[in-house]
Amino acid sequence: MKYAVYASVAVLAVTAQGAFAEAHLSFTPGEGDFNWDSYNAFAELYDLSGQTVTITGPWTGNEKEKVDKVFDYFEAATGAEVNYSGSDSFEQDIVISTRAGSAPNLAVFPQPGLAADMASQGLLTPLADGTAEWVAANYAAGQSWVDLGTYAGQDGTESLYGLFYRVDLKSLVWFSPIAFDEAGYDIPETMEELKELTQQIVDDGGTPWCIGLGSGAATGWPATDWVEDMMLRTAEPSVYDQWVKNEIPFNDPAVVGAIEEFGWFAKNDDFVQGGAQSVATTDFRDSPAGLFTIPQECYMHRQASFIPAFFPEGTEMGVDADFFYFPAYAEKDLGTPVLGAGTLFAITTPSDATSAMIEFLKTPISHELWMAQGGFLTAHAGVNPATYSDDTQRAQGEILANATTFRFDASDLMPSEIGAGAFWSGMIDYVTGTPAEDVATTIQTRWDSIR
Amino acid sequence: MDNMAGQKTSLSIVTNISVIVLVVLWLIPTVGLLVSSFRTNDQISASGWWASMFSVEEAIRISPEPAGASRNGDYHVLSGNLFEGGSGSVSGFGIAATAPGVAEPGQVYARYTVDVTEPDGKVDDTRIEVAYDAGTEAVIPTQDDDGNAVVPGTAVLERSLEVTENGDFTYVSDKEIKRAPSVYITTMQPPSFSLKNYQTIMASDNMDRAFINTLTVTIPATIIPILIAAFAAYALAWMDFAGRGFLIAMVVGLLVVPLQLALVPLLQLHNKIGIGQSFLGIWLAHTGFGLPLAIYLLRNYMVGLPRDIIESAKVDGATDFQVFTKIVLPLSFPALASFAIFQFLWTWNDLLIAKVFLPSNSESWVMTVKIADDLLGSRGGDWGILAAAAFISIAVPLFVFFAMQKYLVRGLLAGSVK
């Protein structure tokens, strides 16, 4: 009762700040499993009426609607106005606007590599002192998130620039439970079992995998995820880290081995829908469709947690589609490695309201509000998993929480000329016939030439 | 020389045929885009647009509600109609997604468990599936799929399905039917098109705003460069001053400079002098980027006007300004019009410059930005929307083009043939 009174007083105070009617908010404050305490505490601290925070990021369409709903609560709590705009070509736009001096207050980077690049040119402002300690203490595997957001500034001093908000899980294999059920297949627990299953599906006259690498100008990136996942399953995490920093060459046997592990799946005409030749030309957005055709064109599809957005309309999670963890080798004893990616907020033009927004993103409520709308995973340890919109999300959250090793998408960490260029095109060369050794050597040559 | 006329005829036939071939080749992608704009996303990724005009046999999974299942001896029976009040025509059915149309309507498709003798002499059980006409007895084959001999008299029915052409079905199972069973049928689907993509675009928030913004950018960005370029072209064509040749060479040189180079410095300049990201800024940018071609095109046209007219006007005491407004400008109308079409189309379709020089909030989105950043979905996967958006945004340029096309051809020729 006392809590309810406290909450309604806070809500009154919020509405008194004048900005927004309560009907505007999609989840009524005080109701549900949300951490409203953190919201009320935040709302008490700040009154920023009349101020504006401008934010640009890569979320467009449906994702923009969701994040706008989260920002609605910031507006309601502080009275400030939030102006978020998403762009399909965010990576180019942010470079132009910061260099030309018309930067927004905050930018949402999908790749730490780009943020590091901009930090080194003095285009970003470090986060407030103490944020690093806070992230280390409050995020699952906190120190790794601090490291991923810490870059050298223009003067060479290292500080925390990026606060991670939203994580994508990449080590997932999607399948149709009905198809598995009818064929009598079990979900593989180890990589050995996965390879056996692949072979068995072929013996039964089916096609195990749908793989599509097409993505317009970014064609090839889905293959980099495959290789990174394979890297974590065939080599120590320390080798992975050396690879990312190019402390071992790209054509090191460990890397070439991982590429060939990917090739075991993708370069076998029997294993992939349409044959190995169609891997490079199939669009990644269209490739999961084969799981749902009747008769099914393929049984499995390895892709990150965002892919259900491209499943055919009306696909019901858990009934028509489900996922399992892309397993590790039982014999290699590397634990259960998980590959992921994430987006980070960094300050491009500081202001009071901008700092308040960073504080807002540290509250559990800001994460829970998107979790409840679906399509959002978080590393924030203080959130209530009950607010995940469905069991699928919760199960992904568990995979993240149970990971013995978490590594960030390597291609996002490499210099963009490699991670968003040579690596992509190299993978296309590989699936269309060039040997792994040659591809890796070519990429290493490119890397040498940009130093 | 005698067969000159005949040659000409055969040549013109060849010309006509190649023109037709070229036109058809050119039109194929456009027709494809048009057809795609009436199809949903799932349809587009499932089949090509050329296949969309015909009815196709489609396999579907139906899970009839298990309510109403009854017990009949050792078996559980569920019957009803698969189309549930609707109507349809079944062309084939099955009990597994791998073979959705294996049996014909009017047949029964049944799965038995049988004992087989394996090559090493061991007896094992396996499954056998048979289709037979309703009302007759099932004939159990003597061999299974792997060629092993079936032990006679061991067949036990596991489940069977009977479907008639109008969708009536009887499902028999040896287990209690608690969950909805999966029944697969194939049926002919007529071609289906919808206006949904167009509705989505027309009904989306702020689309009218985006349309007006595009016009706000496009019209001044077409008129301003023409105004400036016409004066400059006259001066470069008909006024004698030192360095004129050098200036012309500069303008031609500017034609080859990629405008992307200027984006950052130009925006920096705009921010410094207080224009910032605004409509004024984008007008100036489009003007700057359009001027080299405009001056080059108009100057080449004007220099080809008859010298006599201009000189007699000057003899009669006309000033340069009078010559320009009263003689050169009216005569240059085709060139002005053709450049106007170019500039209009280019600014209408522009995405890059609009993104850089306009504020990024949704109030100042032009149509291209609205389509790319808002309608195409989170990762640009809505192909159907893209196709429909292309046809909506093409409407105005098409109108402009047809209204002014007679000038386009004349203007193009006029600039080049001298």
Interface residues (C-beta under 8 A of the other chain):
Chain A: T54 T56 W59 T60 G61 N62 E63 K64 N83 S85 G86 S87 D88 S89 D93 I96 S97 R99 A100 G101 S102 P104 I178 A179 E182 A183 G205 G206 G216 R285 D286 A289 T293 I294 P295 Q296 F306 A309 F310 P312 E313
Chain B: T40 N41 D42 S45 A46 A59 I60 R61 A96 A97 T98 A99 P100 S182 Y184 L263 V264 P265 L267 Q268 H270 N271 K272 G276 Q277 K355 V356 S360 N361 S362 A372 D373 D374 L375 L376 G377 S378 R379 G380 G381
